[in-house]
Amino acid sequence: MTDIKELLLSRIRDVEDYPEQGVMFKDITPLLADPAAFTALTDALAEIAERTGATKVVGLEARGFILGAPVAVRAGLGFIPVRKAGKLPGATLRQSYELEYGSAEIEVHAEDLGADDRILIVDDVLATGGTAEAAIQLIHRAGAEVAGVAVLMELGFLGGRGRLEPALRGAPLEALLQV
């Protein structure tokens, strides 16, 4: 596991003062551009999906789509996008949540989740946990079970893990990298 962590870390670029002054942004585009690193990441997340007994993968807009879709394919599972409000046609479930700077809403197609589903939520970064917590609430409202949350990296200093643990109801939260 040390080798994969080193590989992934070596492909994440720090961008100072983005998107605003004082923020150190973790840019994963170099990782995505490297087929060996992207494959290693996909394999590691697919292994989590298999270990947790997931039946479907939920990807959170937008980078969760980039990571979650190949994980679902690799694990032989369905993929469900959780989108910003107003982006999905048809019947949806909607959940609002608070951000550091306001509020937002996400949606999922109501018919894509059912009582027999165990869902692995995949995203690139766990920061404050607001989006992931809203996705967990959507999954529970749809009657499905959360198998776990898997992220490329966790920004531990922002406290997202503590926010998510009660909502996870004992399901695991796995971060490949701690930043």
Secondary structure, DSSP 8 states (H G I E B T S, - for coil): -HHHHHHHHHT-EEEET-SSTT-EEEE-HHHHH-HHHHHHHHHHHHHHHHHHT-SEEEEETTHHHHHHHHHHHHHT-EEEEEEETT-S-SSEEEEEEEETTEEEEEEEEGGG--TT-EEEEEEEEESS-HHHHHHHHHHHHTT-EEEEEEEEEE-GGG-HHHHHHHHHTT--EEEEEE-
